[in-house]
Amino acid sequence: MARTFTVTPEALRQAERLGLGGADAEAIIRDMARRASRITHPAANRRYRNFILFVTPDDVVTMISAMDESEARWLGQRTYDERKAAEDDGSPGEAIVERIRRR
């Protein structure tokens, strides 16, 4: 069974301000949370493409934000192997972070 996430009203408002609003915004955020890589960040613990999310241990998305330029640059110095566990086992998957050299 796929892991399910709950999205708070505040996270939905934040998504709307980011242009992710609409009737299917909650489903989009749930999918982002399920596919997101775990990260270490002062305000978030998950990353999906150019978005960061805070997801509580009981799978509630409480915050979503777009990365600013400095965050994107910092995360761009790393490569992410975003291998995900099978959807039906409920595990969060893993992200392997490696430092890469700048040319």
Backbone bond lengths (Angstrom), bond angles and torsions (degrees), N, CA, C in turn:
res aa  C-N    CA-C-N  psi(-1)  N-CA   C-N-CA  omega(-1)  CA-C   N-CA-C  phi
1 M - - - 1.457 - - 1.530 108.84 -
2 A 1.292 116.25 134.53 1.464 121.27 -179.00 1.523 110.47 -68.89
3 R 1.283 114.86 145.27 1.451 121.37 177.89 1.523 109.58 -67.34
4 T 1.326 117.43 136.61 1.466 120.43 179.83 1.518 110.13 -112.87
5 F 1.318 115.57 146.25 1.452 122.58 -178.87 1.518 109.35 -122.99
6 T 1.313 115.36 150.29 1.455 122.77 174.80 1.524 107.18 -106.23
7 V 1.316 116.88 141.84 1.467 121.57 -179.35 1.518 108.17 -116.30
8 T 1.343 116.81 126.26 1.459 120.70 -179.63 1.530 110.55 -74.09
9 P 1.332 117.07 157.23 1.473 119.83 176.26 1.534 112.64 -58.25
10 E 1.327 117.08 -36.18 1.471 119.78 178.92 1.534 110.57 -64.40
11 A 1.329 117.38 -41.65 1.464 120.29 177.73 1.531 110.42 -63.75
12 L 1.325 117.90 -36.12 1.462 120.79 176.24 1.524 111.43 -65.08
13 R 1.337 117.10 -39.17 1.470 120.46 177.21 1.535 110.48 -65.61
14 Q 1.330 116.33 -40.80 1.459 120.12 177.93 1.525 110.43 -63.04
15 A 1.328 116.80 -41.24 1.469 120.99 178.73 1.518 110.89 -63.24
16 E 1.313 117.02 -39.14 1.464 120.62 178.70 1.527 110.57 -62.65
17 R 1.344 116.91 -41.82 1.462 120.40 177.89 1.528 111.73 -64.53
18 L 1.330 116.74 -25.28 1.471 121.40 179.30 1.528 112.29 -88.40
19 G 1.322 116.43 -0.96 1.457 120.20 -179.85 1.514 114.05 89.87
20 L 1.326 116.98 12.93 1.460 120.87 179.27 1.519 111.47 -99.85
21 G 1.334 117.20 16.91 1.458 121.08 -177.72 1.511 111.82 -71.62
22 G 1.288 114.60 178.81 1.458 120.41 179.42 1.509 110.71 121.25
23 A 1.309 115.04 177.14 1.455 121.26 -175.83 1.527 112.51 -63.51
24 D 1.339 117.72 -30.98 1.454 120.02 -176.75 1.531 113.69 -102.54
25 A 1.328 118.03 16.94 1.467 121.69 -177.54 1.523 111.76 -59.06
26 E 1.315 116.96 -42.91 1.464 119.88 -178.80 1.529 110.67 -63.09
27 A 1.314 117.72 -42.36 1.463 120.92 178.34 1.531 111.13 -64.57
28 I 1.327 116.91 -37.84 1.463 120.92 178.38 1.523 110.38 -63.65
29 I 1.329 116.96 -45.65 1.465 121.04 -179.19 1.522 110.65 -65.51
30 R 1.317 117.47 -40.46 1.478 120.47 177.19 1.527 110.52 -59.40
31 D 1.329 116.49 -43.22 1.453 120.58 179.45 1.525 110.90 -66.95
32 M 1.332 117.55 -40.19 1.459 121.34 177.10 1.528 110.18 -59.94
33 A 1.334 116.74 -44.96 1.462 120.82 -179.30 1.529 111.08 -63.58
34 R 1.322 116.20 -40.15 1.461 120.19 -179.37 1.522 111.58 -66.21
35 R 1.320 117.43 -35.82 1.464 121.78 -177.01 1.528 113.71 -92.22
36 A 1.330 117.71 -8.88 1.465 121.79 -173.19 1.529 112.74 -67.42
37 S 1.316 114.50 151.09 1.462 122.38 174.68 1.514 108.71 -89.98
38 R 1.292 116.25 145.96 1.471 120.34 175.05 1.519 109.03 -75.27
39 I 1.317 115.93 138.00 1.462 121.07 179.39 1.521 109.80 -138.51
40 T 1.321 115.15 166.95 1.462 121.90 171.32 1.516 106.47 -107.87
41 H 1.310 115.75 118.23 1.460 122.45 -175.67 1.516 106.57 -151.38
42 P 1.326 119.42 147.44 1.471 120.68 -177.96 1.530 114.13 -60.60
43 A 1.336 118.24 -28.03 1.463 120.06 -175.01 1.522 113.98 -119.43
44 A 1.313 117.84 -6.88 1.461 119.97 -173.30 1.523 110.47 -142.97
45 N 1.326 115.20 161.55 1.460 119.10 178.07 1.526 112.91 -127.23
46 R 1.335 116.89 4.82 1.464 121.11 177.87 1.522 109.47 -140.22
47 R 1.344 115.62 152.51 1.465 121.21 177.84 1.516 108.40 -134.79
48 Y 1.331 115.15 133.34 1.454 120.85 172.87 1.523 106.91 -132.76
49 R 1.313 116.22 110.92 1.463 122.71 -176.01 1.522 110.28 51.57
50 N 1.340 119.34 -117.59 1.465 120.95 -178.90 1.517 112.88 -97.98
51 F 1.316 117.68 19.48 1.457 121.48 179.92 1.515 110.10 -118.14
52 I 1.319 115.12 147.19 1.453 121.18 172.78 1.519 107.83 -117.19
53 L 1.319 115.43 146.31 1.461 121.29 -177.86 1.521 109.34 -134.76
54 F 1.328 115.65 150.62 1.461 119.50 168.68 1.517 106.61 -110.00
55 V 1.332 115.28 122.20 1.458 122.42 -179.71 1.521 107.55 -120.84
56 T 1.328 116.69 125.02 1.466 121.49 -179.60 1.525 109.74 -71.98
57 P 1.333 117.29 164.21 1.474 119.76 178.14 1.530 113.86 -59.51
58 D 1.324 117.50 -23.15 1.467 119.22 177.70 1.530 111.84 -96.56
59 D 1.343 116.77 26.34 1.469 124.73 171.89 1.530 114.71 63.74
60 V 1.326 115.99 43.05 1.466 121.55 175.29 1.530 107.66 -111.78
61 V 1.331 116.40 123.07 1.464 121.26 177.19 1.521 107.27 -83.64
62 T 1.326 117.01 114.99 1.461 121.17 -176.91 1.520 113.23 -107.02
63 M 1.354 117.33 -13.02 1.454 120.13 -177.44 1.517 109.61 -153.20
64 I 1.334 116.37 140.51 1.460 122.40 171.53 1.524 107.41 -139.51
65 S 1.318 115.53 138.04 1.455 120.26 -178.93 1.528 108.87 -150.76
66 A 1.308 115.77 155.50 1.460 120.48 172.52 1.524 107.48 -86.25
67 M 1.313 116.53 144.38 1.461 119.71 178.43 1.517 109.61 -71.89
68 D 1.320 115.91 141.57 1.454 118.47 174.48 1.532 108.81 -82.63
69 E 1.305 116.20 174.45 1.466 121.18 -173.22 1.527 112.93 -59.35
70 S 1.330 117.40 -41.06 1.466 119.42 -178.65 1.527 111.52 -69.18
71 E 1.332 117.16 -37.72 1.462 119.97 176.76 1.524 110.73 -64.67
72 A 1.323 116.74 -43.60 1.459 120.83 -179.97 1.532 110.01 -62.84
73 R 1.312 116.80 -39.64 1.468 120.71 178.75 1.523 110.28 -64.61
74 W 1.331 116.28 -44.68 1.464 120.80 -179.75 1.524 110.67 -63.35
75 L 1.327 117.35 -47.05 1.459 120.00 179.43 1.520 111.50 -70.85
76 G 1.329 117.71 -24.79 1.454 121.57 177.55 1.513 113.47 -68.85
77 Q 1.322 117.80 -14.13 1.455 122.08 177.77 1.521 111.47 -80.87
78 R 1.311 116.72 -1.09 1.448 120.95 -177.64 1.519 109.71 -123.89
79 T 1.302 115.32 157.54 1.459 119.05 173.28 1.517 107.59 -109.05
80 Y 1.301 116.78 144.08 1.457 121.87 -179.83 1.516 109.59 -117.03
81 D 1.300 115.58 123.66 1.443 120.57 171.67 1.520 105.00 -94.91
82 E 1.313 116.25 100.12 1.458 120.67 -171.89 1.521 111.21 -94.59
83 R 1.320 115.37 49.76 1.454 119.11 177.27 1.521 108.63 -67.05
84 K 1.299 115.54 129.05 1.457 119.98 -177.94 1.512 110.12 -110.07
85 A 1.311 114.23 144.62 1.455 119.83 175.73 1.523 108.63 -68.48
86 A 1.276 115.99 162.43 1.467 120.48 179.33 1.519 109.43 -57.99
87 E 1.320 115.97 138.97 1.458 120.95 -176.52 1.520 112.51 -59.85
88 D 1.314 116.88 -29.71 1.454 118.49 -172.57 1.523 114.40 -84.60
89 D 1.338 119.20 -5.36 1.462 117.80 179.72 1.528 113.66 -97.36
90 G 1.320 117.93 -6.19 1.460 121.39 175.08 1.512 115.71 77.89
91 S 1.324 118.33 0.67 1.459 119.21 -179.24 1.528 110.50 -81.07
92 P 1.336 117.39 154.18 1.461 120.67 -173.92 1.514 114.94 -78.42
93 G 1.307 119.44 -6.80 1.454 119.99 -176.36 1.515 110.67 80.81
94 E 1.316 116.82 -167.29 1.451 119.72 -178.67 1.513 110.25 -148.16
95 A 1.321 115.46 157.52 1.455 121.43 173.37 1.520 107.05 -130.37
96 I 1.297 116.95 128.06 1.453 121.41 177.56 1.519 107.08 -104.47
97 V 1.314 116.83 124.67 1.456 121.65 -175.98 1.523 109.00 -107.76
98 E 1.313 115.98 128.25 1.459 121.78 177.47 1.517 109.40 -128.51
99 R 1.300 116.55 141.25 1.464 121.56 175.25 1.519 107.98 -77.62
100 I 1.332 117.27 134.31 1.456 119.75 176.41 1.520 108.82 -117.63
101 R 1.319 116.17 150.24 1.459 121.03 -177.75 1.504 110.72 -77.90
102 R 1.335 116.43 140.42 1.458 122.59 172.82 1.499 108.98 -84.52
103 R 1.317 116.55 141.32 1.469 120.06 178.56 1.486 110.86 -92.83
